[in-house]
Amino acid sequence: MDRLAGKVAIITGAARGQGAAEARAFVGEGARVVATDILDEEGRALAASLGGSAVYLHHDVRSEDDWAAVVGEAKQRFGSVDVLVNNAGILVLGTLTHQMTLADYRRVIDVNQVGVFLGMKAVIPTMLEQRRGSIVNISSTQGLTGLSGTVAYTASKFAVTGMTKNAALEYGKAGIRVNSVHPGGIDTPMTRVFQGGRALTPQEEEAAYGMTALGRAASAGEVAPLVVFLASDESAYCTGAEFVIDGGMTAGTVMPFARA
């Protein structure tokens, strides 16, 4: 239980869902965590549940000033920044390209793409001084392939994939690794918004995921171990790569005669 012992991590969008699962997993593996979000009540509750190994900070990832404050607090409180998990993101689903407003498009881009850029920009100087660091950018299967009705989200996640590769090339020789994680269908509060705030019924899950290899959505806790691996020294030779965790969603289409 000490794969991340001695490491200090910043995890954005950590108040709930995938980010909260990552924060719990990191603390469980010995890391100290600065959990950030704009959902203050949930964020403070998460940090309280993790004891002295975690602190919560209000943080708008679109703000360069907020990023400077988060990095400064992490260094003052815990002494370093060894890991950044750019997890915060938003989704607009079901709007066709010609129907999306410019304001909605920019809102998604500002959080999902600009937020990741600002995060890397904020932590890299400290990581350069330390000559070490791991940045894990949470992209999506929509950073590898399209999905109708998600033009802004898909654009933002493809951008995250590209920025990850670029940063990996720029800073690898300085001991900084940068990788992207590409979840498929994950059951989180963000995705439940489009389901009336509830989990899918078995029938709905079959309709949504029946044509994928595993035929189901994942829990947030199933993604966190992959993020732990990329933050840890176990992944010391991994950089500039896409790590897909999608139940076979991008592998292809399951035909009706597949074994069940």
Backbone as JSON, one array per atom type, in Angstrom:
{
  "sequence": "MDRLAGKVAIITGAARGQGAAEARAFVGEGARVVATDILDEEGRALAASLGGSAVYLHHDVRSEDDWAAVVGEAKQRFGSVDVLVNNAGILVLGTLTHQMTLADYRRVIDVNQVGVFLGMKAVIPTMLEQRRGSIVNISSTQGLTGLSGTVAYTASKFAVTGMTKNAALEYGKAGIRVNSVHPGGIDTPMTRVFQGGRALTPQEEEAAYGMTALGRAASAGEVAPLVVFLASDESAYCTGAEFVIDGGMTAGTVMPFARA",
  "N": [[0.82, -1.21, 0.0], [2.04, 1.22, -0.59], [2.71, 2.43, -2.99], [2.79, 5.01, -3.89], [4.17, 6.36, -1.99], [5.51, 9.15, -0.33], [5.01, 10.89, -2.41], [3.52, 13.87, -3.75], [0.45, 14.94, -4.86], [-1.6, 16.75, -7.13], [-4.97, 16.8, -7.78], [-7.46, 17.5, -9.96], [-10.96, 18.39, -10.2], [-11.9, 16.77, -8.15], [-13.91, 16.42, -6.3], [-15.96, 14.61, -6.55], [-17.1, 11.55, -8.14], [-14.98, 10.3, -10.69], [-12.63, 11.74, -10.07], [-12.71, 11.86, -7.24], [-12.51, 9.15, -6.64], [-9.94, 8.69, -7.56], [-8.48, 10.35, -5.81], [-8.93, 9.03, -3.34], [-7.71, 6.56, -3.9], [-5.06, 7.36, -4.3], [-4.3, 8.4, -1.77], [-4.61, 6.06, -0.35], [-2.46, 4.67, -1.32], [-0.34, 5.93, -0.2], [0.21, 8.59, -0.93], [0.2, 12.2, -0.59], [-2.4, 14.47, -1.02], [-3.62, 17.18, -2.91], [-6.7, 18.1, -3.37], [-8.86, 19.42, -5.74], [-11.59, 21.54, -6.81], [-14.76, 22.97, -7.86], [-16.92, 22.39, -6.43], [-17.55, 22.9, -3.45], [-18.63, 21.95, -0.96], [-18.83, 19.16, -1.27], [-16.17, 18.66, -1.89], [-14.77, 19.45, 0.44], [-15.81, 17.59, 2.22], [-14.81, 15.22, 1.14], [-12.0, 15.6, 1.53], [-11.93, 15.71, 4.32], [-12.63, 13.11, 4.93], [-10.35, 11.8, 4.25], [-8.42, 12.47, 6.01], [-5.35, 13.79, 7.41], [-3.8, 13.51, 5.16], [-4.77, 14.75, 2.96], [-5.92, 17.76, 1.4], [-8.42, 20.14, 0.64], [-9.05, 22.45, -1.99], [-10.72, 25.27, -3.31], [-11.09, 25.72, -6.76], [-10.93, 27.0, -9.89], [-10.33, 25.7, -12.9], [-9.93, 27.14, -15.17], [-8.66, 29.42, -14.53], [-5.68, 31.15, -14.38], [-4.56, 32.39, -12.17], [-5.76, 30.95, -10.08], [-4.58, 28.47, -10.5], [-1.88, 29.07, -9.9], [-2.14, 29.6, -7.18], [-2.96, 27.08, -6.19], [-0.75, 25.4, -6.77], [1.18, 26.74, -5.26], [0.14, 26.38, -2.65], [0.26, 23.59, -2.44], [3.04, 23.17, -2.44], [3.81, 24.66, -0.2], [2.43, 23.37, 1.88], [3.0, 20.62, 1.61], [5.48, 20.39, 0.42], [6.33, 19.75, -2.22], [5.52, 19.13, -5.71], [4.71, 16.35, -7.2], [3.05, 14.91, -8.83], [0.54, 15.54, -11.22], [-2.84, 15.3, -11.81], [-4.88, 15.93, -14.29], [-7.97, 16.06, -14.17], [-10.46, 17.35, -14.12], [-13.44, 18.11, -15.86], [-16.06, 18.82, -18.26], [-19.18, 17.99, -19.88], [-21.08, 18.32, -22.8], [-23.79, 16.92, -24.2], [-25.49, 15.49, -26.96], [-26.01, 17.6, -28.67], [-26.07, 18.7, -31.9], [-23.56, 19.63, -34.31], [-24.21, 21.96, -35.87], [-26.09, 23.07, -34.27], [-24.99, 23.81, -31.89], [-24.18, 26.4, -29.65], [-21.83, 29.1, -29.82], [-21.02, 30.0, -27.34], [-21.5, 27.78, -25.62], [-19.78, 25.94, -26.8], [-17.26, 27.13, -26.38], [-17.25, 27.14, -23.6], [-16.95, 24.42, -22.89], [-14.47, 23.89, -24.12], [-12.83, 25.68, -22.71], [-12.78, 24.62, -20.09], [-12.07, 21.84, -20.42], [-9.91, 21.75, -22.22], [-8.29, 24.19, -22.17], [-8.0, 24.31, -19.41], [-6.44, 22.02, -18.88], [-4.09, 22.7, -20.27], [-3.31, 24.99, -18.76], [-2.88, 23.77, -16.3], [-0.67, 22.05, -16.77], [1.2, 24.0, -17.51], [1.42, 25.34, -15.08], [2.54, 23.49, -13.23], [4.87, 22.46, -14.34], [7.28, 24.12, -14.14], [8.05, 23.72, -11.39], [8.4, 20.93, -11.41], [10.51, 20.78, -13.2], [12.55, 21.95, -11.69], [12.78, 20.0, -9.73], [13.5, 17.87, -11.25], [11.86, 15.73, -11.85], [8.65, 14.16, -12.26], [5.2, 13.38, -12.83], [2.64, 13.69, -15.1], [-0.72, 13.25, -15.55], [-3.09, 13.26, -17.86], [-6.51, 13.36, -18.16], [-8.15, 12.19, -20.73], [-10.31, 10.86, -23.09], [-12.27, 8.26, -24.65], [-13.32, 9.73, -26.64], [-11.21, 11.26, -27.3], [-9.92, 9.85, -29.12], [-11.62, 8.87, -31.02], [-14.61, 9.76, -32.82], [-17.87, 10.88, -31.63], [-21.17, 11.24, -32.23], [-22.97, 14.22, -31.58], [-21.32, 15.38, -29.71], [-19.51, 17.5, -30.26], [-17.93, 19.63, -29.15], [-16.89, 18.47, -26.8], [-15.52, 16.25, -27.91], [-13.65, 17.6, -29.53], [-12.2, 18.93, -27.54], [-11.09, 16.79, -26.11], [-9.55, 15.42, -28.02], [-7.68, 17.42, -28.33], [-6.46, 17.36, -25.79], [-5.21, 14.86, -25.96], [-3.3, 15.41, -27.97], [-1.82, 17.56, -26.82], [-0.71, 16.23, -24.69], [1.13, 14.45, -25.88], [2.87, 16.32, -27.02], [3.92, 17.71, -24.76], [5.18, 15.58, -23.5], [7.28, 15.06, -25.24], [8.7, 17.43, -25.01], [9.64, 17.52, -22.35], [10.64, 15.12, -21.45], [13.4, 14.43, -21.17], [14.02, 15.82, -18.96], [13.07, 14.39, -16.91], [10.35, 14.34, -16.61], [7.29, 12.86, -17.02], [4.51, 12.44, -19.24], [1.31, 11.44, -19.75], [-1.75, 10.2, -21.25], [-5.06, 9.29, -20.27], [-7.77, 7.3, -21.29], [-10.85, 6.94, -20.75], [-13.8, 4.97, -21.34], [-17.22, 4.38, -21.3], [-18.2, 5.56, -18.28], [-19.65, 5.33, -15.13], [-20.58, 8.02, -13.56], [-21.31, 10.99, -11.53], [-21.32, 13.09, -13.44], [-21.99, 11.87, -15.9], [-24.42, 10.82, -15.17], [-26.11, 12.96, -15.08], [-27.28, 13.13, -17.55], [-28.99, 11.08, -17.44], [-31.09, 11.57, -15.84], [-30.05, 11.84, -13.3], [-29.54, 9.37, -12.17], [-28.43, 5.91, -11.92], [-28.0, 3.73, -14.76], [-30.59, 1.49, -15.72], [-30.53, -2.15, -15.91], [-31.54, -2.81, -18.45], [-31.27, -0.4, -19.86], [-28.5, -0.11, -19.74], [-27.69, -2.28, -21.26], [-28.71, -1.51, -23.74], [-27.14, 0.75, -24.21], [-24.47, -0.15, -24.04], [-24.31, -2.67, -25.07], [-23.22, -3.37, -27.52], [-20.52, -3.28, -27.16], [-17.37, -4.76, -26.12], [-17.25, -5.71, -23.37], [-19.78, -5.04, -22.57], [-20.89, -3.28, -20.68], [-21.02, -0.39, -18.48], [-18.3, 1.24, -16.71], [-17.25, 1.55, -13.26], [-16.16, 4.46, -11.42], [-14.11, 3.74, -9.74], [-12.79, 1.77, -11.12], [-11.17, 2.99, -12.93], [-9.33, 4.45, -11.47], [-7.09, 2.79, -10.49], [-5.47, 2.59, -12.78], [-4.64, 5.21, -13.12], [-3.19, 5.54, -10.77], [-1.07, 3.76, -11.34], [0.21, 5.16, -13.47], [1.03, 7.41, -12.15], [2.9, 6.39, -10.46], [6.23, 5.03, -9.8], [6.34, 2.68, -11.13], [5.61, 2.99, -13.73], [7.77, 4.07, -15.05], [8.94, 4.07, -17.61], [7.04, 4.94, -19.3], [5.68, 7.3, -21.38], [4.11, 9.97, -23.15], [2.0, 8.5, -24.14], [-1.15, 6.85, -24.93], [-3.47, 5.57, -22.74], [-5.87, 3.33, -22.77], [-9.01, 2.69, -21.36], [-11.69, 1.19, -21.63], [-13.47, -0.93, -21.75], [-13.38, -2.28, -24.12], [-14.62, -0.69, -25.98], [-13.51, 0.86, -28.1], [-12.44, -1.13, -29.6], [-13.98, -2.28, -31.54], [-17.02, -3.54, -33.01], [-19.36, -5.58, -31.36], [-20.82, -8.46, -32.59], [-24.11, -10.0, -32.96], [-23.81, -12.79, -32.69], [-21.73, -13.17, -30.96], [-20.15, -14.73, -28.14], [-21.84, -15.05, -25.02]],
  "CA": [[0.0, 0.0, 0.0], [2.9, 2.4, -0.58], [3.21, 2.66, -4.35], [2.96, 6.45, -4.08], [4.72, 6.9, -0.75], [6.37, 10.31, -0.48], [4.63, 11.74, -3.54], [2.49, 14.88, -3.56], [-0.34, 15.0, -6.09], [-2.74, 17.64, -7.33], [-6.01, 16.14, -8.57], [-8.55, 18.43, -10.2], [-12.27, 17.75, -10.33], [-11.78, 15.65, -7.21], [-14.96, 16.42, -5.28], [-16.86, 13.47, -6.7], [-16.89, 10.76, -9.34], [-13.68, 9.73, -11.01], [-11.59, 12.44, -9.33], [-12.75, 11.43, -5.84], [-11.97, 7.78, -6.6], [-8.49, 8.82, -7.71], [-7.93, 10.89, -4.56], [-8.93, 7.97, -2.33], [-6.71, 5.57, -4.27], [-3.73, 7.93, -4.1], [-4.02, 8.41, -0.34], [-4.46, 4.66, 0.04], [-1.13, 4.21, -1.73], [0.7, 6.68, 0.52], [0.43, 9.95, -1.4], [-0.51, 13.33, -0.02], [-3.2, 14.93, -2.16], [-4.35, 18.44, -2.96], [-7.9, 17.84, -4.17], [-9.45, 20.7, -6.11], [-12.88, 21.49, -7.52], [-15.61, 24.12, -7.55], [-18.0, 21.86, -5.59], [-16.84, 23.03, -2.19], [-19.15, 21.11, 0.11], [-18.4, 17.78, -1.52], [-14.71, 18.61, -1.83], [-14.34, 19.48, 1.84], [-16.17, 16.29, 2.82], [-13.83, 14.23, 0.67], [-10.72, 15.81, 2.21], [-12.09, 15.34, 5.73], [-12.65, 11.65, 5.02], [-9.0, 11.29, 3.97], [-7.54, 12.85, 7.11], [-4.27, 14.75, 7.18], [-3.09, 13.25, 3.91], [-5.42, 15.47, 1.86], [-6.49, 19.08, 1.63], [-9.28, 20.57, -0.46], [-8.98, 23.86, -2.37], [-11.59, 25.74, -4.39], [-10.18, 25.89, -7.89], [-11.47, 27.08, -11.25], [-9.18, 25.32, -13.73], [-9.78, 28.12, -16.25], [-8.01, 30.61, -13.98], [-4.24, 31.04, -14.17], [-4.3, 32.77, -10.78], [-6.13, 29.81, -9.23], [-3.54, 27.44, -10.65], [-0.71, 29.5, -9.13], [-2.45, 29.43, -5.76], [-2.99, 25.65, -5.88], [0.63, 24.91, -6.76], [1.84, 27.34, -4.1], [-0.36, 25.73, -1.44], [0.8, 22.23, -2.41], [4.45, 23.23, -2.06], [3.92, 25.15, 1.18], [1.88, 22.41, 2.82], [3.56, 19.28, 1.49], [6.89, 20.47, 0.04], [6.66, 19.5, -3.62], [4.43, 18.65, -6.58], [5.28, 15.23, -7.95], [2.06, 14.37, -9.76], [-0.66, 16.31, -11.55], [-3.89, 14.59, -12.54], [-5.82, 16.87, -14.89], [-9.19, 15.25, -14.25], [-11.66, 18.17, -14.24], [-14.0, 18.2, -17.2], [-17.51, 18.92, -18.41], [-19.68, 17.34, -21.09], [-22.35, 18.7, -23.42], [-24.14, 15.73, -24.98], [-26.74, 15.48, -27.72], [-26.17, 18.8, -29.49], [-25.4, 18.57, -33.19], [-22.59, 20.69, -34.56], [-24.82, 23.21, -36.35], [-26.99, 23.58, -33.25], [-24.25, 24.23, -30.69], [-23.84, 27.82, -29.59], [-20.42, 29.39, -29.61], [-20.79, 30.11, -25.89], [-21.4, 26.43, -25.07], [-18.55, 25.33, -27.33], [-16.11, 27.71, -25.68], [-17.29, 26.72, -22.19], [-16.34, 23.09, -22.82], [-13.05, 24.02, -24.47], [-12.12, 26.38, -21.64], [-12.56, 23.71, -18.96], [-11.43, 20.57, -20.75], [-8.65, 21.93, -22.96], [-7.48, 25.26, -21.59], [-7.69, 23.91, -18.03], [-5.31, 21.09, -18.91], [-2.92, 23.49, -20.63], [-2.89, 25.82, -17.63], [-2.35, 22.88, -15.27], [0.71, 21.66, -17.13], [2.02, 25.22, -17.45], [1.62, 25.73, -13.69], [3.35, 22.55, -12.44], [6.13, 22.07, -14.99], [8.47, 24.76, -13.56], [8.44, 23.01, -10.17], [8.91, 19.61, -11.8], [11.84, 20.99, -13.8], [13.49, 22.15, -10.59], [12.94, 18.72, -9.04], [13.95, 16.88, -12.24], [10.98, 14.57, -11.79], [7.23, 14.47, -12.21], [4.29, 12.64, -13.7], [1.39, 14.38, -15.41], [-1.71, 12.33, -16.13], [-4.2, 14.04, -18.42], [-7.66, 12.51, -18.41], [-8.81, 12.45, -22.01], [-11.53, 10.09, -23.25], [-12.33, 7.59, -25.95], [-13.58, 10.79, -27.61], [-9.93, 11.81, -27.71], [-9.38, 8.9, -30.1], [-12.62, 8.63, -32.05], [-15.73, 10.68, -32.69], [-19.18, 10.45, -31.12], [-22.12, 12.27, -32.65], [-23.59, 14.99, -30.51], [-20.33, 15.82, -28.71], [-18.46, 18.17, -31.04], [-17.01, 20.38, -28.28], [-16.2, 17.51, -25.93], [-14.58, 15.49, -28.73], [-12.56, 18.5, -29.9], [-11.37, 19.19, -26.36], [-10.36, 15.59, -25.71], [-8.49, 15.24, -29.01], [-6.64, 18.4, -27.99], [-5.73, 16.83, -24.64], [-4.32, 13.8, -26.47], [-2.18, 16.04, -28.67], [-0.99, 18.31, -25.87], [0.02, 15.24, -23.89], [2.29, 14.0, -26.65], [3.8, 17.44, -27.18], [4.62, 17.94, -23.49], [6.06, 14.43, -23.25], [8.48, 15.26, -26.05], [9.43, 18.61, -24.55], [10.17, 17.46, -20.99], [11.06, 13.77, -21.07], [14.8, 14.38, -20.75], [14.11, 16.46, -17.64], [12.51, 13.48, -15.92], [8.91, 14.57, -16.48], [6.5, 12.0, -17.9], [3.17, 12.96, -19.49], [0.5, 10.42, -20.41], [-3.2, 10.45, -21.24], [-5.94, 8.17, -19.96], [-8.92, 7.41, -22.18], [-11.97, 6.12, -20.3], [-15.0, 4.87, -22.16], [-18.42, 4.68, -20.53], [-17.97, 5.5, -16.84], [-20.82, 5.75, -14.35], [-20.21, 9.1, -12.63], [-22.35, 12.03, -11.46], [-21.36, 13.89, -14.66], [-22.76, 11.17, -16.92], [-25.78, 10.58, -14.68], [-26.93, 14.14, -15.38], [-28.01, 12.85, -18.79], [-29.85, 9.94, -17.15], [-32.0, 11.97, -14.77], [-29.37, 11.78, -12.01], [-29.58, 8.0, -11.64], [-27.7, 4.89, -12.66], [-28.76, 3.05, -15.8], [-31.17, 0.18, -15.44], [-29.87, -3.19, -16.72], [-32.0, -2.73, -19.83], [-30.65, 0.78, -20.46], [-27.08, -0.38, -19.89], [-27.56, -3.19, -22.4], [-28.94, -0.73, -24.95], [-26.05, 1.69, -24.4], [-23.15, -0.76, -24.11], [-24.4, -4.06, -25.51], [-22.39, -3.61, -28.71], [-19.1, -3.22, -26.8], [-16.84, -6.08, -25.76], [-17.67, -6.12, -22.02], [-21.21, -4.86, -22.49], [-21.33, -2.55, -19.49], [-20.25, 0.78, -18.07], [-17.37, 1.02, -15.61], [-17.32, 2.45, -12.11], [-15.01, 5.36, -11.31], [-13.05, 3.02, -9.06], [-12.06, 0.91, -12.04], [-10.21, 3.83, -13.64], [-8.32, 4.97, -10.53], [-5.84, 2.03, -10.43], [-4.62, 2.92, -13.92], [-4.04, 6.52, -12.84], [-2.15, 5.26, -9.77], [0.08, 3.19, -12.05], [0.91, 6.2, -14.24], [1.65, 8.33, -11.18], [3.92, 5.68, -9.69], [7.49, 4.72, -10.48], [6.15, 1.46, -11.93], [5.43, 3.39, -15.13], [8.9, 4.96, -15.31], [9.3, 4.11, -19.03], [5.82, 5.29, -20.04], [5.42, 8.72, -21.58], [3.57, 10.32, -24.45], [1.18, 7.38, -24.59], [-2.58, 6.81, -24.6], [-3.86, 4.38, -21.98], [-7.31, 3.2, -23.0], [-9.72, 1.85, -20.39], [-13.01, 1.44, -22.2], [-14.26, -2.14, -21.88], [-13.38, -2.73, -25.51], [-15.47, 0.19, -26.79], [-12.84, 1.26, -29.33], [-11.91, -2.3, -30.3], [-14.84, -2.6, -32.66], [-18.43, -3.82, -32.72], [-19.71, -6.96, -31.04], [-21.94, -8.95, -33.39], [-25.07, -10.75, -32.14], [-23.43, -14.18, -32.46], [-20.63, -13.25, -30.0], [-20.49, -15.52, -26.95], [-22.25, -14.31, -23.83]],
  "C": [[0.85, 1.26, 0.0], [3.48, 2.69, -1.95], [3.45, 4.13, -4.64], [3.53, 7.12, -2.84], [5.68, 8.05, -1.04], [6.0, 11.25, -1.6], [3.49, 12.68, -3.15], [1.77, 15.07, -4.89], [-1.4, 16.08, -6.02], [-3.72, 16.9, -8.23], [-7.16, 17.12, -8.73], [-9.87, 17.68, -10.41], [-12.43, 16.6, -9.37], [-12.92, 15.56, -6.2], [-15.85, 15.2, -5.36], [-16.43, 12.66, -7.92], [-15.48, 10.22, -9.48], [-12.56, 10.4, -10.22], [-11.54, 12.04, -7.87], [-12.19, 10.03, -5.69], [-10.45, 7.81, -6.72], [-7.85, 9.35, -6.42], [-7.87, 9.82, -3.48], [-7.86, 6.93, -2.64], [-5.3, 6.09, -4.01], [-3.37, 7.93, -2.61], [-3.82, 6.98, 0.16], [-3.1, 4.08, -0.31], [-0.02, 5.08, -1.17], [0.96, 8.08, 0.06], [-0.26, 10.97, -0.51], [-1.15, 14.07, -1.19], [-3.77, 16.32, -1.9], [-5.5, 18.22, -3.92], [-8.56, 19.17, -4.47], [-10.73, 20.52, -6.89], [-13.57, 22.82, -7.29], [-16.81, 23.69, -6.7], [-17.48, 21.77, -4.16], [-17.33, 22.09, -1.1], [-18.7, 19.66, -0.05], [-16.88, 17.64, -1.43], [-14.19, 18.61, -0.41], [-14.66, 18.16, 2.54], [-15.2, 15.2, 2.4], [-12.53, 14.37, 1.44], [-10.81, 15.4, 3.67], [-12.06, 13.82, 5.89], [-11.27, 11.04, 4.83], [-8.0, 11.72, 5.03], [-6.47, 13.82, 6.7], [-3.51, 14.55, 5.91], [-3.68, 14.02, 2.74], [-5.91, 16.82, 2.32], [-7.33, 19.43, 0.41], [-9.1, 22.06, -0.7], [-10.02, 24.15, -3.45], [-10.71, 26.15, -5.56], [-10.96, 25.87, -9.19], [-10.31, 26.83, -12.2], [-8.98, 26.26, -14.91], [-8.97, 29.32, -15.82], [-6.52, 30.37, -13.74], [-3.87, 31.41, -12.74], [-4.65, 31.63, -9.83], [-5.08, 28.72, -9.31], [-2.28, 27.81, -9.84], [-0.93, 29.31, -7.64], [-2.43, 27.95, -5.36], [-1.57, 25.08, -5.8], [1.38, 25.46, -5.55], [1.42, 26.68, -2.8], [0.19, 24.32, -1.32], [2.25, 22.23, -1.94], [4.61, 23.69, -0.62], [3.5, 24.09, 2.18], [2.64, 21.09, 2.81], [4.98, 19.26, 0.92], [7.24, 20.29, -1.41], [5.37, 19.29, -4.41], [5.04, 17.59, -7.48], [4.35, 14.72, -9.04], [0.95, 15.4, -9.97], [-1.62, 15.39, -12.3], [-4.9, 15.64, -13.01], [-7.12, 16.11, -15.18], [-10.44, 16.07, -14.5], [-12.14, 18.24, -15.68], [-15.5, 18.32, -17.16], [-17.9, 18.34, -19.76], [-20.99, 17.98, -21.51], [-22.68, 17.6, -24.41], [-25.45, 15.94, -25.71], [-26.99, 16.71, -28.55], [-25.39, 18.64, -30.78], [-24.54, 19.8, -33.46], [-23.26, 22.0, -34.95], [-25.76, 23.82, -35.33], [-26.27, 24.11, -32.01], [-23.94, 25.71, -30.75], [-22.34, 27.99, -29.37], [-20.1, 29.46, -28.13], [-20.64, 28.73, -25.26], [-20.13, 25.73, -25.54], [-17.34, 25.83, -26.54], [-16.08, 27.31, -24.21], [-16.65, 25.36, -22.01], [-14.85, 23.16, -23.1], [-12.26, 24.66, -23.33], [-11.83, 25.46, -20.45], [-11.69, 22.53, -19.36], [-10.07, 20.71, -21.42], [-7.76, 22.99, -22.33], [-7.09, 24.92, -20.15], [-6.52, 22.97, -17.95], [-4.02, 21.82, -19.27], [-2.4, 24.3, -19.45], [-2.32, 24.97, -16.5], [-0.92, 22.47, -15.55], [1.64, 22.86, -17.01], [2.36, 25.58, -16.01], [2.59, 24.8, -12.95], [4.71, 22.27, -13.05], [7.34, 22.81, -14.44], [8.96, 24.09, -12.29], [9.02, 21.65, -10.49], [10.28, 19.71, -12.46], [12.89, 21.19, -12.73], [13.8, 20.83, -9.89], [13.57, 17.65, -9.92], [13.14, 15.59, -12.13], [9.54, 15.04, -11.81], [6.46, 13.58, -13.16], [3.01, 13.44, -13.85], [0.48, 13.38, -16.09], [-2.9, 13.18, -16.57], [-5.35, 13.1, -18.76], [-8.33, 12.98, -19.7], [-10.09, 11.61, -22.05], [-11.38, 9.22, -24.5], [-12.66, 8.61, -27.03], [-12.34, 11.64, -27.88], [-9.23, 10.92, -28.71], [-10.32, 8.68, -31.28], [-13.8, 9.55, -31.81], [-16.95, 10.04, -32.04], [-20.17, 11.56, -31.45], [-22.77, 12.93, -31.45], [-22.63, 15.49, -29.46], [-19.2, 16.62, -29.35], [-17.46, 18.89, -30.14], [-16.21, 19.44, -27.4], [-15.15, 16.73, -26.72], [-13.39, 16.36, -29.12], [-11.62, 18.72, -28.72], [-10.52, 17.98, -25.99], [-9.3, 15.19, -26.74], [-7.35, 16.21, -28.73], [-5.81, 17.93, -26.8], [-4.76, 15.74, -25.07], [-3.1, 14.41, -27.14], [-1.25, 16.8, -27.75], [-0.14, 17.38, -25.02], [1.28, 14.79, -24.61], [3.33, 15.11, -26.77], [4.61, 17.68, -25.91], [5.56, 16.8, -23.16], [7.36, 14.58, -24.01], [9.34, 16.4, -25.52], [10.17, 18.37, -23.24], [10.67, 16.09, -20.56], [12.48, 13.7, -20.54], [15.03, 15.09, -19.42], [13.46, 15.6, -16.56], [11.02, 13.63, -15.7], [8.19, 13.7, -17.5], [5.09, 12.55, -18.03], [2.4, 11.91, -20.3], [-0.97, 10.8, -20.36], [-3.95, 9.16, -20.99], [-7.26, 8.39, -20.71], [-10.04, 6.48, -21.72], [-13.08, 6.07, -21.35], [-16.21, 5.24, -21.33], [-18.2, 4.48, -19.05], [-19.21, 6.04, -16.13], [-20.37, 6.75, -13.29], [-21.36, 10.1, -12.54], [-22.45, 12.87, -12.74], [-22.19, 13.19, -15.73], [-24.19, 10.92, -16.47], [-26.7, 11.78, -14.89], [-27.81, 13.88, -16.6], [-28.94, 11.64, -18.64], [-30.84, 10.27, -16.02], [-31.39, 11.84, -13.4], [-29.32, 10.4, -11.4], [-28.7, 7.09, -12.46], [-28.61, 4.29, -13.73], [-29.41, 1.78, -15.25], [-30.43, -0.87, -16.26], [-30.28, -3.12, -18.19], [-31.37, -1.54, -20.55], [-29.16, 0.56, -20.68], [-26.83, -1.31, -21.07], [-27.74, -2.42, -23.71], [-27.75, 0.18, -25.26], [-24.72, 1.01, -24.69], [-23.15, -2.19, -24.64], [-23.56, -4.39, -26.72], [-20.91, -3.43, -28.44], [-18.66, -4.56, -26.21], [-17.32, -6.56, -24.39], [-19.14, -5.86, -21.76], [-21.71, -4.13, -21.28], [-20.52, -1.27, -19.33], [-19.31, 0.4, -16.94], [-17.71, 1.93, -14.44], [-16.08, 3.33, -12.1], [-13.82, 4.65, -10.66], [-12.26, 2.09, -9.95], [-11.04, 1.68, -12.86], [-9.05, 4.23, -12.73], [-7.04, 4.14, -10.48], [-4.89, 2.3, -11.61], [-3.92, 4.25, -13.69], [-2.95, 6.39, -11.77], [-0.9, 4.72, -10.43], [0.88, 4.26, -12.77], [1.56, 7.23, -13.34], [2.85, 7.7, -10.49], [5.19, 5.45, -10.51], [7.42, 3.43, -11.28], [6.04, 1.78, -13.41], [6.58, 4.28, -15.61], [9.29, 5.07, -16.78], [8.09, 4.43, -19.9], [5.71, 6.8, -20.16], [4.93, 8.95, -23.0], [2.59, 9.31, -25.0], [-0.27, 7.54, -24.18], [-2.87, 5.49, -23.9], [-5.39, 4.29, -22.01], [-7.91, 2.26, -21.97], [-11.21, 2.01, -20.68], [-13.86, 0.18, -22.38], [-14.34, -2.67, -23.28], [-14.2, -1.86, -26.44], [-14.82, 0.56, -28.12], [-12.25, 0.09, -30.1], [-12.71, -2.62, -31.55], [-16.25, -2.88, -32.18], [-18.66, -5.29, -32.43], [-20.93, -7.35, -31.87], [-22.87, -9.82, -32.53], [-24.66, -12.19, -31.84], [-22.22, -14.3, -31.52], [-21.08, -14.01, -28.76], [-20.86, -14.62, -25.8], [-22.32, -15.27, -22.65]]
}
